[in-house]
Amino acid sequence: MAVPDHRGARGSNAGDDYHELWTLYKALSLLNPATELKSVYVEGASEKDSEGKAADAWDGVDSAFYYGGSEPGDIKKVELVQFKYSGANPDASWTISNLTSKKSGRIESSIVGALAKSFSEMAQARPNLLETNCLAVRLVSNRPVSTEVLRALETTQVAGSVEEADREKLRIASGLSSSNFEIFSTLLDLSECGGDSRFEVERKILASISEWNESNPQSDMTVLMRHIRTAMFPEAKKEPITKESILATLGVSDARALFPCPADLKKNR
């Protein structure tokens, strides 16, 4: 039996596919009338939050999710997400070494460094989110996180312990001061590591779309995936994915056109 080849472009394509599928799955909740999610940005944060920042400010952000009002000043919560996918070793746990390893001499070339930079940039752009504890920095992966990482991120450590030493390795890799790392470590969310494969995420998307109406869910997903992919292009100029853009992509102007009509029967007394 042939062994799947996950090297080079094949592995990269699998990661891109996971990024797009997971972002679409999350973006579908924009159609939920009860959701507070208002906009989704891919390959960085919003245009407002990017004003005056270096071009690489959001290199660690694969997707950003904004909650609250429709206006930039009304945002109540932001989630900054980085995706990491492995088709070759999905059961290999993320270790301290994995998270702190740098691809170049730059601090932000490590996973922790990139996430920490995203945290710092958003803390500067929207300090109110720190005050209200409404900023989340998240790593989403099909690979689980090792217990050594989870223990190192605990806020109380025994002096001289292995956990304290591991925590210091994470702090150094983050490039943050001790006080800022304390805040960062409480906002870092690893709960969605060890999650579904990209194929399972795709199945969830199809199941969700199939609940709308009798249209072809595979066709709708293909169109929506193209919408997500287009938003990643440089010429997209940080245009957000919104409820309105999803509806327009599907060729409708009202979400009620997608979902089954509510019952209109009146109860007899």
C-alpha positions, 0 to 999 in steps of 0.5 A: 500500500502506497504511503501518502506523501506529505512533503513540500507542496502537498503538506502545504496544500493540506494546511491551506485547505484546513485553514479555509475549511475551518474558517468557513465552518466558523463563518457560517455562524454569521447566518445565525440570528443569535450570533454576536459574530459580525465579521471574519478577516483572513490573513490578518486583522481588520483594516482599522486595526492595521492602520499605521502598522508594519506590513508583517504585523499580522503574519501570525494571524490566519483568521480574525473573528470580530464580535459585537457591533457592525461599526469598528468602534462597537467591537466587543471581542476579537479572536486571533487564530493561527492554524497548524495542520499535519496530515503526516503526524496528526497524533504527535503532540505539540511540545515546548520545543515545537512551539518555540522552534524558530524558522529564522532569526526572527522571534516571530518565526516560532509559533509562540513568537507569532502568537505573542506578536499578534497579541501585542499588536491587538493590545496596542490597537484595542487596549479596551479588549484587555481591560474587559478580558475580551481578547483571545489568541488561539492555536487551532490544530488537529494535533494535540498539546502535550501536558508539559505545555499545559503545565508550563502555562499554568500561572503558579509555578514552583521555583526551580521546577521543570515547569518553571523552566519550560515556562521561561522557554515559552516566555523567551520565545514570545519576546514578551516581558514577564508581566506581558507574558503573564497576560498573554498566557492567560489569553492563549487558548489551546482548547481546539488543538487535537481537534477534527481532521480537515475531512471531518470539518468538511463533513460538518460544513456539508451537514450544516448547509444541508439543513438550509434547504434542498439545494446541493450542499456540495455546490454551495460549499464550493462557492463559499470556499471560493469566497473564503479563498478570494478574501485571502488574495492581496487585492482583497484589501482586508475586506471582511467576510460578513453575513451580507457577503455570504448571502450575496455569494449564495445569490440571495439577499435574505437569510430566510431564503436559505432556511425552512419557512417557520410554521405559520399555524395558529394554535386553536383555543 
